[in-house]
Amino acid sequence: MKILKTTSEVMDALGGNQAVSQLTGRTAQAVSNWRRFDSFPSNTFVAMTSALAMTGQFAPASLWGMRAAEMQAKRK
């Protein structure tokens, strides 16, 4: 499984700006802006990670501003 580390890597893996726009229902301009950001909007997490999984690729939840469950458990 390939691990993707940046928003640009994720977008390229999903077929580019237009494909991500269609997948997430966001405008082409909004999607284009994501390449400059460190994370995606959190409400795109399920759609994008599901699409990545179908291609055998993975990106950490932190790219959507989420914390992994293991990190939360350690804080308790």
URZIRA-V663950 format. One record per residue. N is the residue number from 1. PHI is phi as a letter, one per 20 degrees, with the letter a starting at -180 (none if undefined). D_FIRST is the distance of its C-alpha to the first C-alpha in whole Angstrom. Layout:
((N	PHI	D_FIRST) (N	PHI	D_FIRST))
This chain:
((1	none	0) (2	e	4) (3	d	6) (4	e	10) (5	d	13) (6	c	16) (7	f	17) (8	f	18) (9	f	14) (10	f	13) (11	f	17) (12	f	16) (13	f	12) (14	e	15) (15	o	17) (16	n	20) (17	g	22) (18	f	24) (19	f	21) (20	f	20) (21	f	24) (22	f	24) (23	f	21) (24	e	23) (25	m	27) (26	d	27) (27	f	29) (28	f	28) (29	f	30) (30	f	28) (31	f	25) (32	g	26) (33	f	27) (34	g	24) (35	f	22) (36	e	25) (37	e	24) (38	e	22) (39	b	21) (40	e	21) (41	f	24) (42	f	23) (43	f	24) (44	d	21) (45	g	18) (46	f	18) (47	f	18) (48	f	16) (49	f	13) (50	f	14) (51	f	14) (52	f	10) (53	g	9) (54	f	11) (55	d	9) (56	m	5) (57	c	5) (58	b	7) (59	c	10) (60	f	12) (61	g	15) (62	f	18) (63	f	17) (64	d	19) (65	m	22) (66	d	21) (67	d	21) (68	f	18) (69	g	20) (70	f	20) (71	f	22) (72	f	25) (73	f	25) (74	f	26) (75	f	29) (76	f	31))
